[in-house]
């Protein structure tokens, strides 16, 4: 091999192997495929409210076909906006304890490796029959809310209805248009009134976002490189930037997830909550802020941390993603836990909310299907679809499998990064420490954005420290990228 040639690598094969190593099934079992062959169309149900006339649209990644939710808004008096979020009713097709459901319950999530998606549900469903595809009538769970002029959410409602996506849109193009950096996307331009509709949704979302920040929600911007391949060769590591369209969907989904959590609690149901507990390494966050000339309180305070992050974004936008990565590592991982009515909620520290579950991505995440089944039980006046002990066990399992999926995605990114960096062994890079434990010290190179292990020179370093490193070796199959410290 020539010195500067990048080797070919089978990232899909690596992903399959790592999925199996971590207890995930990359392929659907025969009994699930048999059930799939018997499903010939989308869910049909008479007597539901018909909301297909509304100017619904989906906004997702450019290549996404598994469309979980669509949104629409209506201008009201007094600076208020009515917002609807419709979410695909996957449970209407995939019944509890059926072969497809058991496979979804096994993996609990779709696995996105950047080179191949291993869907939780077969693509015949997730990208077609249970997807809110453009131009198709679908049964959905609808979360309705009113956003006032200050961004407060009032008048929440949850019900089932018929909906129809009028325009399939993408974050990049819609975000560019909202920010004045591009034209209205063609799919929106051909639907009369869609431009005004998007502006209205954006205005409501921005009000909600400002209020969330006032309450202490964290504005975290992290980098997750996606491998770009051609003929088995990794040609680039692509970073996707956050924009206004992504923020729009994020704000609506956070609100919808809060509404569904409170709805179930008000009905006396136990719920499967998504929580991020109070960070155990707050002292290190305080130390990092102090090194940057800022002071945080001695006890965890999401409002103070949010204000600190906002200030740092303005002062040093180029290094802000690196600071966010450090904070994310120190905050700790999210997890799924069962909460009974009347219990003090653990809450989500990063979002600064006390009531939060996952309910808006049932084609991709099993916890959302669980929540939908509970919601449908409550709406029909039935006993909960799951007992409290079942929710507790499922929460632990979903957390474990989500962590396993993250390991697969990280491993594929590392293998892709190792292949991309192999011709650059011996070069020096600026980096930031992203992890420090008994198992070793990990760093992320600032450019290109790749993570690796610091093999020598880690003494005295902690998360957030900046170092100068030398790349000494890579292993594409194992995803190993090894560095040594060469300076301060």
N, C-alpha and C positions, 0 to 999 in steps of 0.2 A: 504493500500500500504506500502511495506517495505521502510525503510528510504532511501535506495540507489537505488531503482528501478526507471527507467525512464518511465513515463506514455505513453500510446499509444495516438496518435493524428492524426486526419484526416486533413492533410494539404491541400489536394485538395478541400475539402469542405470549409475550411477557405478561400482559394484563390478565389473560386467561389463567395462567399459572399462579399469579399472585392472588387472584380471586379465590381459587381453590384452596390455596394455603391459608387464607383468612376466613374460611367458612362461608364463602359466597358461591352461588351456582351460576356460571356464565351462560348455561343453556337451559331451555325449558324442558321439563320432564315429559315423557310420552303422554301421560294422562292429562296434563295441561294442554298439550297440543290437540288431543282428541276433543276436549271441551271447546277449544278455540274453533275447531272445524265445524262445530255445531252452532256457532254464533254467526248469524247471517246478516244482522243489521243492528243499528243503534237502538237504545231503549225507546220504547213507545209507551206513553201513558196519557190517558184521557182525563179531562177535568182539571188540568193544571192551568194557572193563569198564563196567558199568552203575551209575552213581552218581546216577541220577535220584531215588532215594529220599531223598537228603539235603535239608536245608532251605536250599537255595540262594536267594539274593536278589541283585538288582541295586540299586545306589544310584548315581544319576546326576542330571543336571540335570532340572528339572521337565518340560521339553519334549523331552528326548532319547528317540529311538526306536532309534538305532544303538547298541545295547547290546553292548559289547565283552567285558565280564567280569562274572562273578557270583562270590560268595564264600560260604563256610560254615565253621563252626568246631565243634570237639568238645572238651569238657573232659576232660583227662587227670589222672592222679595227680601229686602233687608240685607243684601250681601251674602245670602245663604245659597248653598248648592246641595242638591240631592244627588247622591252617588249610589250606583248599584255595582256590586261585584258579583258576577255569576261564575260559579265553579262547576266543572264537569262532575256529573253524578256517576262516578265509576261504579259504585255499589249497585246501581240499577242494572248493570250487566254482569259484574263479577260478584257473585254471591258469597256470603260468609261460608268458609270451610270448603268451598269448591276447589278443585285442583289448581286453577289459576290463582285463587286467593291464597292457598297454602304456599305456592311458590313465591308470591309477592310477600307473604308473611315471613318466609325464610330469608329473603334478601333485604326486604324492607325499604329498598331504595334503588333507583336507577344509578348506574355507575358511569360517569362521564370521564373518559380517559383522554379526550382530545383527538384521538385517532379512531376510536370506535365507542359507541354508546351501547352498554349492556342494559336494556330497558327492564324495569321491574315488571312491566306487562308487555305482552307481544305487540309489535308495532301495528298489527291489524287493529288492535284496540287503541293503544296509546296515541297513535298518529292518525287514527281514522275514526273508528266507531265510538270511542269514548273521548275523543278530542273535540274541542270547540272550534272545529275547522270553519273557515270562511264559507258562507253560503249554505251551511247545513243547520237544520233545526235540531236542537238537542235539549234533553232534559237536564236541568241544572239546579243546584242549590244556590239561592240568591241571598246575599247579605246587602241590605239597604240601610242607608244612613243619611243624615243631614249634617253638612259641615257648615258651621256658622262663620261669620266674618273674621273671627279670631282663631279659627282652626279647630274649635271644639266639635266633637262628634255627639249628636243627639238623635233621638228618635230611631234607635236601631231596630231592625226587623230581620227575621230569618224565615225563609219559606222556599218552597220548590216552585219552579216555573219552566215554561218553554222559552228558549232564547235562540238567537241566530247571530253569529258573528258577521258583521258587514265588511270588515277590512282586516286582513292579516298584516300587521305592521311589525317593524323591527326597531330595537333600541337605538342603533347607530343613526339611522336615517331620521327617525322621529326626534331624537335628541338633538341632532344637528339643526333641524328645522326650528325646534323650540328655542334653541340658543342663537338663532339667526345666522347659522353657518351653512345652511343648505336649503333646497327647495322642499315643499311639501311632498312626501313620498307619493308616487303614482297611485298606489293602492288606496291611499286616503283621498287623493285629488279627484278620483273618479266617483267618489261617494258624496253627493251634495250635502254640505253642512258638516263634513267630518273635520275640516280644519278648525272651525269654530268649536266643535265638540272637544277636540284635543286641547285647545287653549283653555277651555272651561275646566277640563279635568286637571290640567297642569296648575291652574290658579288655585283650585281647591287643595291639591296635593301640597303645594308650596306653603299654604297657610297651616296645614296639618304638620308639616315638617318643622316650621318655625316654632310651633307650640311644643312639639316633641323635644326640640333642643332646649327650650326654656325649662322643661321638666328634667333635663339631664340625659337625654338620649345621646349616644356617642356617634359622631360622624367619622367612621373608620374607613380608610381607603387602603386596601391591601392589593398586592400584585400577585397574580396567579398566571404564570406564562403557559401558553397553549402551544404544543408543538405543531409546526407546519411541516408536512412531509411531502416528498415527491419521489415516486419510484423507490420507496423504502429508505430514502435519505432525509434526515432532519435538516431542513434548509433554513429554519428560523424558529425563534421562540417569541410568539406574538402575545402582547399584553392588551387586554381590553379595558379601556378607560370607562369610569362611571360617568353618566350624563343625566340630564334632566328627565329623559324618558324612563331610565332605570329608577330614578328617585320617585317618579310618579307612581309606578307600579309598586315599589317598595312601601310607600306610605299608605296606599290603599290596602295592600295585603296585611300590613301591621294592624291597621284599624279593623279589618275584617276578622283577623285572627283573635283580636281582643273581644270583639262582639260575640263570636261563637263561643269563646271560653266563658264569658259572663252569662250568656244565654243558657248554657248547660248547667252552670252552677245555680242559677236562679230557678231552674227546674228541679233542683235537688239531685242532680246527677254527679257522680264522680267523673273527673276529666283526666285526660292525658295531656299534661302541660309541658311546654317547652321552656326550660329554665336555664339561666346562667347565674350561678350563685355569686354572692359577694366574693370578690377576688381575695385569695389567701396571700398573694404576694403584693399586696398594696404598698408595703414598705419599699419595695423595689421601684414601683411606679412613682412614689414620692421622690425617691432618690434620682430617678431619671429627670423628673421635672425640675428638681433643684439644680442639676447639672446644666439645664437649659435656662436657668435664671428665673424659674417660677416656683411658687410655693403651693403645695397641696395640703389639705388637712391630714392629721394623723390617722383618722378613721376613714374607711371607704366612703366616697361621696361622688356619685355619678354626675351631679351638676357641676361640681368643681372640675372634675376630669373633662367633661364636655367643654367647658369654657377654656381650659388649658389647650385642648386639641384644636379648638377653633382658632385660638391665637397662633398656635404653631403652624397651622395650615396657611395663614396669611403671611407669617414671617419667613417661612422656609418651605414653599410648596414643592420644591424638587425632592426634598428629603422627607416630606410628610409621610409618604407610603412606608418608609423604613421605620419611622416612629410608630405608625399604626401597627405594623407587623409585631413590633416589640410589645405594644400594649395588648394586642390580641393574645399573644403567647402568655402574658402575665395574668390576663383575665381568666383564662381557663376555658375549657370546652363547654358547649351547651349539652344538655341531656334531657331525656324524657322521663317525667316522673308522674305518678298518679297522685291527684289531690282530691280529697273528699270535700263536700260542701261544709263550710264552717271552719275549715282549717286555714291557718294563716298562710297565704300564698308565698312561695319562695321568690317568685318574680323573675324578671329577665333584666339583669343589671345593665347590659349593654344597650337595651332599648328603653330603659327606665320605665318599665310597665310592670304591674303586678299580675295582671290577668292576660295570659298569652298561651295559645296552643298552635298547632299547625293544622290548617284546614283548606288551604288554597292551592295545593299541588297534588291531587290524588292520583294522577297518572304516573307520578315520579316518586312519591313518598307514601309508605304504608300508614304512618301515624295520621295522615290526613283522611285516609279511608276509614280508620277507626273513629275519628271525630265525626265524619259524615254519618256513620251508622248510629252513633249516639244522637246526633241531631235529628235524624229521621225517626228514631225511637221517640224522642221528645215531641216532635211535631205530630206524630200519630197517636200520642198518648199511651204508648206502650212502655213496658219495663225496659231498662237500658239493655242495649245489645251486648254489653260486656259488664261483668261483675267487677267490683273494685280490685279483687285479687288478680283477676285476669289482666286488668289495665296495668297493675304494678309489674307483673311478669313481662307483659308486652313492652312496657316502657324500658325496662332494663335490656330486653332483647333488641329493641330498635336503636337504643344508644350504642350497644355493642356493634351492631351491623353497620350503623352509620360510620362509626370509627373505622371499621374494617374497609368500607368503601373509600373513605378518605385515604387509608393506607395504600389502596390500589391506585387511586388517582395520583397520589404523591410519587409512588414508585414508578409509574409510567412517565411522569414528568421528569423524574430523576434520570431514568434510562434515556429519555430523549435528550435531556441536558448533557448527560455524559457523552452521548454520541456527538452532539453538537460541539462539545468542548475538547474532544479527544485530540484534534490537531493543535490545541493550544496548551498542552501540557508543558510546564516550565514558565508560563507567563505569570505576571503579577497582577493582582486585582485589589480594589477597595471593597471592604465587606463590613457586615454588621452581624453581631452575635445574636442568634435567634433562639438558641436553646442551650441549657447548661444543667447537666444532671450527672449522676454516677455513671451513666452509660456513655457519656462523652459530651463534647461541646460542638454545636452546629452553627454554621455561619451562612449568610446569604450574600453572594456577590451582588454588588449594586448594578453592574452592567457587564454582561447580560445578566438578567435576573434569574440566578440559579442558586440552589442550596447545596451544601456539602458539609463534610465533617472536618474539624480542625484536629489534625493528628498530633501536632506538636505546637507548643507555645500557648496553651490554653490557661496556664496558671494565672489566677487572679482575675480572669475575665468573667463577665456576667451578661445576661440578656440586655441588649441595647448598646453594648460597647462597640466602638468602631475599630477595625483592625486592617492592616495591610497583609495580604496573604499571597502565597505562591501555590499554584496548582501543580501537584506532584504526581497524581495518577487518577485514572478513571477505570470503571468496570461497567460496561454498558448493560450486560445481562443482569447484574446485581443492582444497578443504579447507584454505584458508589462513585462519589466525587470527593477526593481527598486533598486537603490543603495543609500548609504549615504557615505559622505566623512569621512574617519577615520584618515587621516594624510596628510602631505605635499607631 
